[in-house]
């Protein structure tokens, strides 16, 4: 933020982030026991406003304090949003836990990627401490279906999302089920049909978590 006047800094933020399609901060004043109360309404995003209020002995000081509250809110919200941003990984790994692959020597390739594991709600794995068994997995998906091959379909849908969004440069499907081979072939074919924007995207099928 600009280190000058807090009111100028708040106005500059609105002009930079929201441009001319939204209003600038609106200040209103009202007398109170301590002198003056200032309320500033700030457009945070389209059709969304936040209101901040402060009191001081005069209007100028009250408006500065209200603007400071608004700036503090904006900086805190931006900091939280930055912390939420996921780290871009070069590899996405989808693991079929119902066809539990061995994991005695998990490779750096796997640890360096974003790992998601899938299991059906009726599987014996669903009641285990999955995080303790597979500490390298980032996301566990318990598929709420008792229908046969539900996990296979869930992995296929997730792989399709990867292909559409190009979330990482490589997709690795880890399963000992033969559907993994078919899924790999289908994804490669779809990649060719869609004319992927990246020539370096690659799709692999593995039967073990030991990706060496």
DAZI-V436574 format. One record per residue. PSI is psi in whole degrees, -180 to 180 (999 if undefined). BURIAL is I if it has 16 or more other ideal C-beta (glycine too) atoms within 10 Angstrom, else O. Layout:
PSI;BURIAL
PSI;BURIAL
//
This chain:
154;O
135;O
3;O
-149;O
134;O
-33;I
-40;I
-40;O
-42;I
-42;I
-41;I
-39;O
-45;I
-42;I
-38;O
-45;O
-36;O
-13;I
-162;O
-5;O
-8;O
159;I
158;O
169;O
137;I
122;O
134;O
149;O
151;O
136;O
147;O
179;O
-34;O
-1;O
-88;O
144;I
133;I
132;I
126;I
131;I
122;I
128;I
107;I
-41;I
179;O
124;O
19;O
124;O
150;O
145;O
136;O
140;I
140;O
156;I
147;I
177;I
-23;O
166;O
-41;O
-47;O
-38;O
-41;I
-35;I
-42;I
-39;I
-42;I
-37;I
-40;I
-41;I
-44;I
-41;I
-41;O
-46;O
-45;I
-40;O
-43;O
-41;O
-39;O
-42;O
-40;O
-39;O
-38;O
-25;O
-21;O
123;O
146;O
131;O
121;O
155;I
-10;O
135;I
129;I
123;I
120;I
128;I
99;I
-18;I
-24;I
62;I
110;I
157;I
154;O
47;I
-25;O
69;O
131;I
165;O
-29;O
-44;I
-46;I
-26;O
-4;O
180;I
116;I
127;I
136;I
144;I
138;I
144;I
153;I
-22;O
-5;O
150;I
-26;O
-28;I
-24;I
5;O
164;O
87;O
-37;I
-34;O
-37;O
-36;O
71;I
-15;O
-4;O
133;I
-40;O
132;O
133;I
110;I
110;I
119;I
67;O
140;O
6;O
141;O
141;O
14;O
-40;I
-41;I
-44;I
-39;O
-42;I
-40;I
-43;I
-44;O
-38;I
-38;I
-38;O
-43;O
-45;I
-40;I
-38;O
-13;O
54;O
-28;O
172;I
-21;O
141;I
129;I
123;I
118;I
109;I
149;I
-1;O
140;I
-15;O
-24;I
-38;I
-44;O
-41;O
-42;I
-46;I
-41;O
-43;I
-40;I
-43;O
-43;O
-35;O
-41;I
-42;O
-42;O
-17;O
60;O
143;O
-10;O
123;O
-9;O
-2;O
136;I
149;O
127;I
155;O
129;I
154;I
1;I
152;I
-10;I
79;I
66;I
999;O
//
